[in-house]
Amino acid sequence: MVVGRSGSAGAPLPAAGAPRSPAPPGRRRSKYGLAPYGFLLPAFAIYALFLLYPLGRAVQISLYDWDGLTLATFVGLDNYVDVFADDQLRASFEHALVLIFFFAVLPLAIGLVLAAVLTRGQVRGLGFFRTIVFLPQVIAMVVVAVAWRQIYAPDGLLNDALRAVGLEEWTRTWLGDFTLTLPAVGLIGTWVSTGLVTVLLMAGMSRVPTELYEAATLDGAGAVRKFFAITLPAVRAEIVVALTLTIIAALKTFDLVYVTTSGGPGSTTTVPAFEVYRRAFQLGEVGSAAAVAVVLTLLIFGLNAAVNRLGERGR
């Protein structure tokens, strides 16, 4: 039996000059010390000045009954209670959730098909099609809203097209119909978002090795099976990014609603961002507007955190 210098059997001390085992992960220290935090400090200062501080002020203002001019009165969480108790405010959040379908879900479905066809198909002028599909993204939303307001007008292009093909009974005052106005506004969002989603998915699909499709073809897989077995899993990260961007766009929509309907007819197209504007600048309820903004921020953060969490689980 060999006894080491430590006096314990079978556990000799390492020889002089032998490399030491690395320290446990919890005890490791960066050889750079605090220098990395110094490099991060300027960027964090700008971030805190222009984002964290205004957000903190919004939270503070949301606890007061204030018209923006006179002295404020502390009301605690009453403004947040009103967000959930007020029928119009609650309806505005419901409308925003409906817009998620048009801004995020529908463009994702269309974008997957378009990206798969443009990437896998032998399409000439692929760059031209990519540019045309992405074009709505580079147009200011106010310009888009004005153009589509003309299209939806009673004597606009859409009704003229319906009359031209003998479907005059389908003509509507699209932005004045209590039932169809919200879907009509949502379809504008679909038109805008589809290009972004398609380009993101095409970038992901272009990285898929062609050998995978060739092997699947030899195994007898058809186009649909190859799409669900190869293409869809390969673009999971792009899907998460696309959903994140489009959900944010849906929930923070203001200019589109303001220009096309101003929340009408009645309050059928009011959304939280429009309610923030209306309450702060038209009704003089700045505290209530701040509470709506805070709740909207938390909703955006929560939904996108859930989307990213689901995307990570699927990997």
N, C-alpha and C positions, 0 to 999 in steps of 0.2 A: 504494500500500500504506500502510495506517495503522499507525503505530507508537505504542503507548500509553506512558504515563509510566513504566511498568515496564521499557521497553526491549524488550519482546517483541512480535513482529508479530502483529497481529490480536487482541490480548488487552488492551484498554484497562482501566485501573483504574476502578472504579465511581465515579460522580460523588458529590460530597459530599452527605450527607443521604440518599443512596439506602438503602433497607432492606437489611439484611444477611441473607444466606441462613441458615436455621436450622442450629444446630450438629448434628453427627452424633448419631444416637440414643444411641450409647454414651457421649457426653460430656455429655448433658443432666443437669442437677442440679435437684432440686426447690427451688422458691423458699421452701418451708417448712422446709428443713433437717431437723433431727432431731425436730421437733415431732410428726409423725404417730406415730413410734415411742413417744413419751412417752404418747400416748393409748392405744396398744395395750398398754403395759406392765402396767397393772393387770389387764386381762383375761388376758394371758399368764401373769402370776404366779399367778392362781387356777387356770388350766388346768394349769400345771406342778405346783402344790401337790397338786391332787386327781387328776391323771391321770398326768403324766409321772413324778413321784416314786414313786407306788405301782407303776407299771409297772417302773421301774428297780429298785425293791426286790424285785419278783417275780423279775426276771432274776437278781438277786444271790442270792436264796434258792434259786433253782433249781440253783445250782452246789454246794449243800451237802446232805449227808445230815442231816436235822434232824427231830426229832419235835415241835418247837414248845415244848419245855420245857428239855431238857438242852442242853449245848454242841453246836454244830454241827460236822460234819466235812466239810472240803472234798473234793468228789469230781469236780470239773470237769464234764465233759459226760456223765457216766455216767447221770444222770437223763434226759437227752435220748435217749441210746441206748436206755434202757428203754422210752421212749414208742413207738419203732418196733420194738423186739424183743419186748415183752410182748404176747402175743396178745390179752388182754382190752383193753388200751389201744388197740391197733391196731383192734380190732373196734369200739370206741366211736367212733372217727373214721369208720369205714365206716358205722355207723348214722347219724351226723350227716349224712353225704353223702346217705344214703337219705332223710332227713327234708327235705333241700332240695327234693326232688321234690314232697313233699306240702305244704311250707310256701311254696314259691316257684313252681315250674313249673306244678303243677296249678291253684293259684289264679289264675295269670296267664292260663291257657287259659280257665278259667271266667269270670274277670273280663272278658276281652275280649268274650266273647259277651254277658254280662249288660249290660255298659256300652253295647255297640252297640245292643242291643234297647231298653234304657231311654232311650237318647239319641235314636236315630233313630225309634223307634216312637212312635206317638201313645198314650202310656200315661198314663192319669189317675192322679193321686195320686203323681207322680214323687218328691216329697219324702218321702212315707211309705215308698216302696220303698227309697229311699236310706238312710233312717234304720234300717229293718229290716235291710238288708244290712250296715250298718256297726255294728250293735249289739254283736256279739261283741268288737269292739275296745275297748269301754268297760267290759267286765266283767273283773274281775281274773282272771288266769290260774289262780289257785288255785281260785276259784269254778267256773271252766269245767272244771277237772280233776275236781273233786268231782262236778259234775253229770254229766259224761260217764262217770265211773266207775260211777255208778248206772245209767246207760243201758246200759253194757256188762256189767253184772252178770248172772250166770246167770238170775236172775229179774227182770231189768231190762226196760226198755221195748223194746229192740231184739229180744230173744228173744221177748217177748210178741207183738210185731207179726208176727214170722215164724210163730209158732204160729197166730196168728189168720188168716193167709192160707194155711194148709196147708203151710208150709215148715218143719216142725218138724225135719227132718233137717239143716237149715242152722244150727240153733241151736248156739252155741259158748260156751265160757268165753273170751270174746274177749280178756281181759287175762291169761289163763293159758295161751294156746296159743303154743307156741314159734315157730310159723310166722306167725301172724296178729297177734300182739301189736304188733309194730313198725308194720305198716301201720295197725292200729287207732288207735295213738297219733298216727300221722302224719295220719290223717283229721281228728282234732281240730284239728290245726294248719291243715289246709285250710279247715275251717269258720271258724276265727278269721281267717285271712289274706285270705280271699276278699273280705270287705267292704272292707278297706283298699285292696286292689288295684282293686276295682270303682270306688270313689269317686275314686281318683286318675285312672283311665282316663276316667271320665265327665267330670272336669274338663278333661282334654285334648281329648276329643271335642267338648265344647260350644264350643270355640274354632274348630273347623273351619268355614269359610264354607259356607253352604248352596248358594252358587252353584256350588261345585265338584261337589256331588252332582247339581245340576240339569244341569250341562254333561255330566257322565258319563251321566246318564239319556238325554239327547238323542243321545249317541253310541252308545246301545244297551247300555250296561253294566248288568249285573244287580247284585243286592245283594252277592253274594260278590265279584265283581270290584271293586266300589266299596270294599268293606271292605279288600281287600288293596292297592288302588291309591291310595286316599285316606286312609282312616281309620287304618290301621296305620302308615304313615309319619308321620302327623301326631302320633301319641302316642308316638313313640320315646323322647322325654325322660321321659315318665311311666312308660314300661316300665322304663327304667333305674332310676328312683327306686324303683319298686315292687320290682324284683328286689333292689336293694341292701338295702332294709328287711327283706324277707322272708328273704333269705339270712342276714342277721345274726340274725333271730329264730330261724331253724332251727338255726344253729350254737351259739347260746348258750342253747338250751332246757335248763332245769333243773327249774323248779317243776312243769311238766306231767308230766315223767317221774317226779319224786320222789313226787308225790301219786298218780298212777295206778298205777305199777308198781314203783317203787323200783328200777328197773333190771332187774327180772325179767320173765318167769320165767328163772331162771339169770342170764345176763348178756345176754339178747337185746335189751334196750332200753337198755343203758347208753350214755350219750353223754359227750363230754368234760367238759362242765360238771358232770355228776353225778359223774364220776370225780374231779374236783378236790375236790368236797365229801367224797366217800367216803374218799379217801386222806388228806386233811388232818384231818378231824374224827373219822373212825372208825378208820382204820389208823395214824394218827400219822405219816404220811409227807409232811411239809409240803414238803420239797424236791422230791419227785416230783410233788406236786400243783401246785407252782409251775411246774415244767417243762411239765406238760400245759397249764396256763393260758397260758403263753407261746407254745407251739406253736399253740394254738387261736386266740390273737390274731393270729399271723402268717397262719394259714389264712384267717381272716375278712378280714383286710386284703388278702391276695393275691387271693381270689376276687372281692371287690368292686372292686378295682382293675382286674381283668380285665373285669368287667361294664361298668364305666364306660369303659374303653378301647374296647371293642367298640361301645358306644353312640356314642362320639365319632367313630369311623371311619364309622359308618353315616350321619352327618349330611351 
